[in-house]
Amino acid sequence: MDSSDDQGQLPPGFWERIDARSAQIRARGWNPTPSEIGAMIAEGRM
């Protein structure tokens, strides 16, 4: 899968979802990068 064109493929609310998820994660003491969070969402782990 070519990741260079992912920006055009994101569903509505994608970054808002990441922001909400990352806030929850940071509250638990873990501070992943946005790309790590995005990878986990893409893999269905979040």
PDB file of N, H, CA, C and O in Angstrom:
ATOM      1  N   MET A   1       0.847  -1.190   0.000  1.00  0.00           N
ATOM      2  CA  MET A   1       0.000   0.000   0.000  1.00  0.00           C
ATOM      3  C   MET A   1       0.886   1.246   0.000  1.00  0.00           C
ATOM      4  O   MET A   1       1.820   1.359   0.794  1.00  0.00           O
ATOM      5  N   ASP A   2       0.578   2.171  -0.899  1.00  0.00           N
ATOM      6  H   ASP A   2      -0.180   2.079  -1.543  1.00  0.00           H
ATOM      7  CA  ASP A   2       1.369   3.392  -0.996  1.00  0.00           C
ATOM      8  C   ASP A   2       0.823   4.412  -0.013  1.00  0.00           C
ATOM      9  O   ASP A   2      -0.339   4.807  -0.109  1.00  0.00           O
ATOM     10  N   SER A   3       1.649   4.842   0.928  1.00  0.00           N
ATOM     11  H   SER A   3       2.593   4.522   1.006  1.00  0.00           H
ATOM     12  CA  SER A   3       1.169   5.753   1.977  1.00  0.00           C
ATOM     13  C   SER A   3       1.302   7.214   1.572  1.00  0.00           C
ATOM     14  O   SER A   3       0.915   8.097   2.337  1.00  0.00           O
ATOM     15  N   SER A   4       1.841   7.488   0.384  1.00  0.00           N
ATOM     16  H   SER A   4       2.155   6.771  -0.238  1.00  0.00           H
ATOM     17  CA  SER A   4       2.090   8.884   0.015  1.00  0.00           C
ATOM     18  C   SER A   4       0.805   9.647  -0.254  1.00  0.00           C
ATOM     19  O   SER A   4       0.793  10.875  -0.168  1.00  0.00           O
ATOM     20  N   ASP A   5      -0.289   8.942  -0.583  1.00  0.00           N
ATOM     21  H   ASP A   5      -0.279   7.945  -0.653  1.00  0.00           H
ATOM     22  CA  ASP A   5      -1.537   9.648  -0.886  1.00  0.00           C
ATOM     23  C   ASP A   5      -2.605   9.440   0.183  1.00  0.00           C
ATOM     24  O   ASP A   5      -3.793   9.628  -0.082  1.00  0.00           O
ATOM     25  N   ASP A   6      -2.192   9.057   1.383  1.00  0.00           N
ATOM     26  H   ASP A   6      -1.227   8.905   1.599  1.00  0.00           H
ATOM     27  CA  ASP A   6      -3.158   8.813   2.456  1.00  0.00           C
ATOM     28  C   ASP A   6      -3.971  10.058   2.812  1.00  0.00           C
ATOM     29  O   ASP A   6      -5.134   9.949   3.202  1.00  0.00           O
ATOM     30  N   GLN A   7      -3.366  11.236   2.679  1.00  0.00           N
ATOM     31  H   GLN A   7      -2.422  11.324   2.362  1.00  0.00           H
ATOM     32  CA  GLN A   7      -4.052  12.461   3.095  1.00  0.00           C
ATOM     33  C   GLN A   7      -5.416  12.595   2.416  1.00  0.00           C
ATOM     34  O   GLN A   7      -6.371  13.049   3.046  1.00  0.00           O
ATOM     35  N   GLY A   8      -5.522  12.211   1.150  1.00  0.00           N
ATOM     36  H   GLY A   8      -4.746  11.843   0.638  1.00  0.00           H
ATOM     37  CA  GLY A   8      -6.783  12.347   0.444  1.00  0.00           C
ATOM     38  C   GLY A   8      -7.785  11.262   0.779  1.00  0.00           C
ATOM     39  O   GLY A   8      -8.939  11.341   0.356  1.00  0.00           O
ATOM     40  N   GLN A   9      -7.375  10.247   1.530  1.00  0.00           N
ATOM     41  H   GLN A   9      -6.438  10.182   1.874  1.00  0.00           H
ATOM     42  CA  GLN A   9      -8.220   9.084   1.793  1.00  0.00           C
ATOM     43  C   GLN A   9      -8.837   9.103   3.189  1.00  0.00           C
ATOM     44  O   GLN A   9      -9.598   8.201   3.538  1.00  0.00           O
ATOM     45  N   LEU A  10      -8.519  10.117   3.987  1.00  0.00           N
ATOM     46  H   LEU A  10      -7.900  10.850   3.703  1.00  0.00           H
ATOM     47  CA  LEU A  10      -8.962  10.110   5.379  1.00  0.00           C
ATOM     48  C   LEU A  10     -10.459  10.378   5.478  1.00  0.00           C
ATOM     49  O   LEU A  10     -10.981  11.264   4.802  1.00  0.00           O
ATOM     50  N   PRO A  11     -11.145   9.616   6.317  1.00  0.00           N
ATOM     51  CA  PRO A  11     -12.584   9.835   6.508  1.00  0.00           C
ATOM     52  C   PRO A  11     -12.843  11.128   7.270  1.00  0.00           C
ATOM     53  O   PRO A  11     -11.942  11.652   7.924  1.00  0.00           O
ATOM     54  N   PRO A  12     -14.076  11.649   7.192  1.00  0.00           N
ATOM     55  CA  PRO A  12     -14.400  12.866   7.958  1.00  0.00           C
ATOM     56  C   PRO A  12     -14.183  12.634   9.453  1.00  0.00           C
ATOM     57  O   PRO A  12     -14.527  11.577   9.981  1.00  0.00           O
ATOM     58  N   GLY A  13     -13.618  13.620  10.119  1.00  0.00           N
ATOM     59  H   GLY A  13     -13.339  14.479   9.689  1.00  0.00           H
ATOM     60  CA  GLY A  13     -13.418  13.506  11.561  1.00  0.00           C
ATOM     61  C   GLY A  13     -12.203  12.704  11.962  1.00  0.00           C
ATOM     62  O   GLY A  13     -12.000  12.439  13.147  1.00  0.00           O
ATOM     63  N   PHE A  14     -11.382  12.309  10.984  1.00  0.00           N
ATOM     64  H   PHE A  14     -11.547  12.524  10.022  1.00  0.00           H
ATOM     65  CA  PHE A  14     -10.228  11.456  11.287  1.00  0.00           C
ATOM     66  C   PHE A  14      -9.308  12.087  12.316  1.00  0.00           C
ATOM     67  O   PHE A  14      -8.969  11.452  13.314  1.00  0.00           O
ATOM     68  N   TRP A  15      -8.895  13.345  12.083  1.00  0.00           N
ATOM     69  H   TRP A  15      -9.170  13.861  11.271  1.00  0.00           H
ATOM     70  CA  TRP A  15      -7.948  13.977  13.008  1.00  0.00           C
ATOM     71  C   TRP A  15      -8.605  14.294  14.344  1.00  0.00           C
ATOM     72  O   TRP A  15      -7.947  14.247  15.383  1.00  0.00           O
ATOM     73  N   GLU A  16      -9.908  14.620  14.326  1.00  0.00           N
ATOM     74  H   GLU A  16     -10.442  14.658  13.482  1.00  0.00           H
ATOM     75  CA  GLU A  16     -10.606  14.839  15.599  1.00  0.00           C
ATOM     76  C   GLU A  16     -10.596  13.558  16.426  1.00  0.00           C
ATOM     77  O   GLU A  16     -10.423  13.597  17.644  1.00  0.00           O
ATOM     78  N   ARG A  17     -10.786  12.406  15.746  1.00  0.00           N
ATOM     79  H   ARG A  17     -10.927  12.374  14.756  1.00  0.00           H
ATOM     80  CA  ARG A  17     -10.755  11.126  16.449  1.00  0.00           C
ATOM     81  C   ARG A  17      -9.365  10.881  17.027  1.00  0.00           C
ATOM     82  O   ARG A  17      -9.228  10.431  18.165  1.00  0.00           O
ATOM     83  N   ILE A  18      -8.343  11.178  16.241  1.00  0.00           N
ATOM     84  H   ILE A  18      -8.454  11.544  15.317  1.00  0.00           H
ATOM     85  CA  ILE A  18      -6.973  10.980  16.731  1.00  0.00           C
ATOM     86  C   ILE A  18      -6.707  11.875  17.940  1.00  0.00           C
ATOM     87  O   ILE A  18      -6.102  11.438  18.919  1.00  0.00           O
ATOM     88  N   ASP A  19      -7.161  13.131  17.871  1.00  0.00           N
ATOM     89  H   ASP A  19      -7.653  13.486  17.076  1.00  0.00           H
ATOM     90  CA  ASP A  19      -6.945  14.038  18.997  1.00  0.00           C
ATOM     91  C   ASP A  19      -7.609  13.500  20.265  1.00  0.00           C
ATOM     92  O   ASP A  19      -7.025  13.540  21.347  1.00  0.00           O
ATOM     93  N   ALA A  20      -8.828  12.999  20.120  1.00  0.00           N
ATOM     94  H   ALA A  20      -9.303  12.966  19.240  1.00  0.00           H
ATOM     95  CA  ALA A  20      -9.538  12.463  21.282  1.00  0.00           C
ATOM     96  C   ALA A  20      -8.825  11.224  21.817  1.00  0.00           C
ATOM     97  O   ALA A  20      -8.661  11.073  23.028  1.00  0.00           O
ATOM     98  N   ARG A  21      -8.402  10.339  20.913  1.00  0.00           N
ATOM     99  H   ARG A  21      -8.535  10.462  19.930  1.00  0.00           H
ATOM    100  CA  ARG A  21      -7.686   9.132  21.328  1.00  0.00           C
ATOM    101  C   ARG A  21      -6.378   9.481  22.013  1.00  0.00           C
ATOM    102  O   ARG A  21      -6.046   8.913  23.054  1.00  0.00           O
ATOM    103  N   SER A  22      -5.628  10.422  21.427  1.00  0.00           N
ATOM    104  H   SER A  22      -5.898  10.883  20.582  1.00  0.00           H
ATOM    105  CA  SER A  22      -4.322  10.732  21.998  1.00  0.00           C
ATOM    106  C   SER A  22      -4.476  11.370  23.368  1.00  0.00           C
ATOM    107  O   SER A  22      -3.631  11.168  24.241  1.00  0.00           O
ATOM    108  N   ALA A  23      -5.545  12.138  23.571  1.00  0.00           N
ATOM    109  H   ALA A  23      -6.231  12.301  22.862  1.00  0.00           H
ATOM    110  CA  ALA A  23      -5.780  12.715  24.896  1.00  0.00           C
ATOM    111  C   ALA A  23      -6.038  11.604  25.918  1.00  0.00           C
ATOM    112  O   ALA A  23      -5.540  11.658  27.043  1.00  0.00           O
ATOM    113  N   GLN A  24      -6.823  10.593  25.516  1.00  0.00           N
ATOM    114  H   GLN A  24      -7.227  10.548  24.603  1.00  0.00           H
ATOM    115  CA  GLN A  24      -7.094   9.459  26.416  1.00  0.00           C
ATOM    116  C   GLN A  24      -5.803   8.709  26.732  1.00  0.00           C
ATOM    117  O   GLN A  24      -5.548   8.340  27.878  1.00  0.00           O
ATOM    118  N   ILE A  25      -4.993   8.492  25.692  1.00  0.00           N
ATOM    119  H   ILE A  25      -5.200   8.792  24.761  1.00  0.00           H
ATOM    120  CA  ILE A  25      -3.751   7.741  25.876  1.00  0.00           C
ATOM    121  C   ILE A  25      -2.800   8.502  26.787  1.00  0.00           C
ATOM    122  O   ILE A  25      -2.211   7.917  27.696  1.00  0.00           O
ATOM    123  N   ARG A  26      -2.644   9.807  26.552  1.00  0.00           N
ATOM    124  H   ARG A  26      -3.123  10.283  25.813  1.00  0.00           H
ATOM    125  CA  ARG A  26      -1.739  10.594  27.379  1.00  0.00           C
ATOM    126  C   ARG A  26      -2.196  10.609  28.838  1.00  0.00           C
ATOM    127  O   ARG A  26      -1.377  10.656  29.756  1.00  0.00           O
ATOM    128  N   ALA A  27      -3.516  10.568  29.039  1.00  0.00           N
ATOM    129  H   ALA A  27      -4.182  10.530  28.294  1.00  0.00           H
ATOM    130  CA  ALA A  27      -4.033  10.534  30.405  1.00  0.00           C
ATOM    131  C   ALA A  27      -3.596   9.250  31.107  1.00  0.00           C
ATOM    132  O   ALA A  27      -3.513   9.209  32.334  1.00  0.00           O
ATOM    133  N   ARG A  28      -3.316   8.195  30.325  1.00  0.00           N
ATOM    134  H   ARG A  28      -3.383   8.228  29.328  1.00  0.00           H
ATOM    135  CA  ARG A  28      -2.847   6.938  30.902  1.00  0.00           C
ATOM    136  C   ARG A  28      -1.324   6.895  31.011  1.00  0.00           C
ATOM    137  O   ARG A  28      -0.764   5.886  31.441  1.00  0.00           O
ATOM    138  N   GLY A  29      -0.651   7.978  30.626  1.00  0.00           N
ATOM    139  H   GLY A  29      -1.106   8.797  30.277  1.00  0.00           H
ATOM    140  CA  GLY A  29       0.784   8.045  30.815  1.00  0.00           C
ATOM    141  C   GLY A  29       1.613   7.609  29.626  1.00  0.00           C
ATOM    142  O   GLY A  29       2.820   7.407  29.761  1.00  0.00           O
ATOM    143  N   TRP A  30       0.995   7.459  28.457  1.00  0.00           N
ATOM    144  H   TRP A  30       0.015   7.624  28.347  1.00  0.00           H
ATOM    145  CA  TRP A  30       1.738   7.088  27.260  1.00  0.00           C
ATOM    146  C   TRP A  30       1.613   8.222  26.269  1.00  0.00           C
ATOM    147  O   TRP A  30       0.528   8.788  26.130  1.00  0.00           O
ATOM    148  N   ASN A  31       2.692   8.580  25.566  1.00  0.00           N
ATOM    149  H   ASN A  31       3.573   8.120  25.679  1.00  0.00           H
ATOM    150  CA  ASN A  31       2.660   9.733  24.668  1.00  0.00           C
ATOM    151  C   ASN A  31       3.148   9.344  23.272  1.00  0.00           C
ATOM    152  O   ASN A  31       4.281   9.654  22.905  1.00  0.00           O
ATOM    153  N   PRO A  32       2.304   8.671  22.495  1.00  0.00           N
ATOM    154  CA  PRO A  32       2.699   8.262  21.147  1.00  0.00           C
ATOM    155  C   PRO A  32       2.699   9.444  20.196  1.00  0.00           C
ATOM    156  O   PRO A  32       2.081  10.472  20.469  1.00  0.00           O
ATOM    157  N   THR A  33       3.388   9.294  19.086  1.00  0.00           N
ATOM    158  H   THR A  33       3.890   8.458  18.864  1.00  0.00           H
ATOM    159  CA  THR A  33       3.355  10.324  18.049  1.00  0.00           C
ATOM    160  C   THR A  33       2.059  10.182  17.250  1.00  0.00           C
ATOM    161  O   THR A  33       1.455   9.109  17.243  1.00  0.00           O
ATOM    162  N   PRO A  34       1.627  11.249  16.579  1.00  0.00           N
ATOM    163  CA  PRO A  34       0.410  11.137  15.756  1.00  0.00           C
ATOM    164  C   PRO A  34       0.495  10.019  14.725  1.00  0.00           C
ATOM    165  O   PRO A  34      -0.511   9.373  14.431  1.00  0.00           O
ATOM    166  N   SER A  35       1.687   9.781  14.169  1.00  0.00           N
ATOM    167  H   SER A  35       2.504  10.306  14.408  1.00  0.00           H
ATOM    168  CA  SER A  35       1.799   8.710  13.186  1.00  0.00           C
ATOM    169  C   SER A  35       1.628   7.337  13.828  1.00  0.00           C
ATOM    170  O   SER A  35       1.072   6.429  13.211  1.00  0.00           O
ATOM    171  N   GLU A  36       2.102   7.181  15.062  1.00  0.00           N
ATOM    172  H   GLU A  36       2.554   7.919  15.563  1.00  0.00           H
ATOM    173  CA  GLU A  36       1.891   5.911  15.770  1.00  0.00           C
ATOM    174  C   GLU A  36       0.401   5.695  16.023  1.00  0.00           C
ATOM    175  O   GLU A  36      -0.116   4.594  15.837  1.00  0.00           O
ATOM    176  N   ILE A  37      -0.278   6.750  16.448  1.00  0.00           N
ATOM    177  H   ILE A  37       0.142   7.645  16.600  1.00  0.00           H
ATOM    178  CA  ILE A  37      -1.711   6.650  16.696  1.00  0.00           C
ATOM    179  C   ILE A  37      -2.446   6.318  15.397  1.00  0.00           C
ATOM    180  O   ILE A  37      -3.324   5.455  15.367  1.00  0.00           O
ATOM    181  N   GLY A  38      -2.073   7.015  14.333  1.00  0.00           N
ATOM    182  H   GLY A  38      -1.360   7.716  14.358  1.00  0.00           H
ATOM    183  CA  GLY A  38      -2.711   6.767  13.044  1.00  0.00           C
ATOM    184  C   GLY A  38      -2.506   5.342  12.581  1.00  0.00           C
ATOM    185  O   GLY A  38      -3.419   4.724  12.035  1.00  0.00           O
ATOM    186  N   ALA A  39      -1.305   4.813  12.798  1.00  0.00           N
ATOM    187  H   ALA A  39      -0.563   5.316  13.242  1.00  0.00           H
ATOM    188  CA  ALA A  39      -1.022   3.439  12.400  1.00  0.00           C
ATOM    189  C   ALA A  39      -1.889   2.468  13.183  1.00  0.00           C
ATOM    190  O   ALA A  39      -2.394   1.494  12.625  1.00  0.00           O
ATOM    191  N   MET A  40      -2.064   2.725  14.475  1.00  0.00           N
ATOM    192  H   MET A  40      -1.654   3.516  14.929  1.00  0.00           H
ATOM    193  CA  MET A  40      -2.879   1.828  15.288  1.00  0.00           C
ATOM    194  C   MET A  40      -4.343   1.889  14.881  1.00  0.00           C
ATOM    195  O   MET A  40      -5.019   0.861  14.836  1.00  0.00           O
ATOM    196  N   ILE A  41      -4.837   3.094  14.582  1.00  0.00           N
ATOM    197  H   ILE A  41      -4.288   3.928  14.618  1.00  0.00           H
ATOM    198  CA  ILE A  41      -6.217   3.215  14.126  1.00  0.00           C
ATOM    199  C   ILE A  41      -6.386   2.484  12.797  1.00  0.00           C
ATOM    200  O   ILE A  41      -7.380   1.790  12.585  1.00  0.00           O
ATOM    201  N   ALA A  42      -5.412   2.646  11.908  1.00  0.00           N
ATOM    202  H   ALA A  42      -4.605   3.210  12.081  1.00  0.00           H
ATOM    203  CA  ALA A  42      -5.481   2.000  10.605  1.00  0.00           C
ATOM    204  C   ALA A  42      -5.471   0.479  10.747  1.00  0.00           C
ATOM    205  O   ALA A  42      -6.104  -0.227   9.962  1.00  0.00           O
ATOM    206  N   GLU A  43      -4.754  -0.018  11.747  1.00  0.00           N
ATOM    207  H   GLU A  43      -4.240   0.555  12.385  1.00  0.00           H
ATOM    208  CA  GLU A  43      -4.680  -1.459  11.968  1.00  0.00           C
ATOM    209  C   GLU A  43      -5.878  -1.973  12.753  1.00  0.00           C
ATOM    210  O   GLU A  43      -6.035  -3.181  12.935  1.00  0.00           O
ATOM    211  N   GLY A  44      -6.726  -1.057  13.217  1.00  0.00           N
ATOM    212  H   GLY A  44      -6.599  -0.076  13.069  1.00  0.00           H
ATOM    213  CA  GLY A  44      -7.915  -1.473  13.947  1.00  0.00           C
ATOM    214  C   GLY A  44      -7.653  -1.781  15.403  1.00  0.00           C
ATOM    215  O   GLY A  44      -8.488  -2.410  16.053  1.00  0.00           O
ATOM    216  N   ARG A  45      -6.509  -1.354  15.943  1.00  0.00           N
ATOM    217  H   ARG A  45      -5.831  -0.843  15.415  1.00  0.00           H
ATOM    218  CA  ARG A  45      -6.212  -1.661  17.344  1.00  0.00           C
ATOM    219  C   ARG A  45      -6.781  -0.620  18.293  1.00  0.00           C
ATOM    220  O   ARG A  45      -6.723  -0.793  19.511  1.00  0.00           O
ATOM    221  N   MET A  46      -7.330   0.462  17.749  1.00  0.00           N
ATOM    222  H   MET A  46      -7.377   0.603  16.760  1.00  0.00           H
ATOM    223  CA  MET A  46      -7.873   1.501  18.619  1.00  0.00           C
ATOM    224  C   MET A  46      -9.306   1.796  18.226  1.00  0.00           C
ATOM    225  O   MET A  46      -9.952   2.647  18.838  1.00  0.00           O
TER     226      MET A  46
END
